[in-house]
Amino acid sequence: MKIDRTGIVENFSEKRYEYWVVENEEVKIMASWISWDLPQDQINKWMEEVQLSSTSS
């Protein structure tokens, strides 16, 4: 899986959403993830939280 920007990525092989922070080509950090098996309301809450954290940095 190629990660080239900060944000939420769908990882189909692991069946989860991942939040990546990309500083540059060498520094890529998976900061958070959430399983697709959780209820949709929890996934939505997680997505809101990681998007808010990215705008407050």
C-alpha positions as CSV (number, residue, x, y, z in Angstrom):
1,M,0.0,0.0,0.0
2,K,1.4,3.4,-1.0
3,I,1.0,6.2,1.5
4,D,1.8,9.6,0.1
5,R,-0.2,12.1,2.2
6,T,-1.6,12.7,5.6
7,G,-5.1,11.4,6.1
8,I,-7.4,8.4,6.4
9,V,-6.6,5.4,4.2
10,E,-8.7,2.2,3.7
11,N,-6.5,-0.8,4.3
12,F,-8.4,-3.6,2.5
13,S,-6.0,-6.4,3.5
14,E,-6.3,-5.6,7.2
15,K,-10.0,-4.6,7.0
16,R,-9.5,-1.3,8.8
17,Y,-9.2,2.5,8.4
18,E,-5.8,3.9,9.2
19,Y,-4.8,7.5,9.9
20,W,-1.4,8.4,8.5
21,V,0.8,11.4,9.2
22,V,3.3,12.0,6.4
23,E,6.1,14.4,7.1
24,N,8.1,13.6,3.9
25,E,9.1,10.6,1.8
26,E,11.1,9.0,4.6
27,V,8.8,9.8,7.6
28,K,5.4,8.2,7.5
29,I,3.7,7.3,10.7
30,M,0.5,5.4,11.2
31,A,-1.0,7.4,14.1
32,S,-4.2,5.5,14.6
33,W,-6.5,2.8,13.1
34,I,-9.9,1.4,13.6
35,S,-11.4,-2.0,12.5
36,W,-14.2,-2.2,10.1
37,D,-15.9,-4.6,12.5
38,L,-17.0,-1.9,14.9
39,P,-20.4,-0.2,14.7
40,Q,-20.6,2.6,12.2
41,D,-21.3,5.2,14.8
42,Q,-17.9,4.4,16.5
43,I,-16.1,4.6,13.1
44,N,-17.7,7.9,12.4
45,K,-16.7,9.3,15.8
46,W,-13.1,8.1,15.2
47,M,-13.0,9.7,11.8
48,E,-14.2,13.0,13.2
49,E,-11.6,12.9,16.0
50,V,-8.6,12.2,13.7
51,Q,-9.7,14.8,11.2
52,L,-10.1,17.4,14.1
53,S,-6.6,16.4,15.4
54,S,-5.1,17.0,12.0
55,T,-6.5,20.5,11.7
56,S,-5.4,21.5,15.2
57,S,-1.8,20.6,14.6
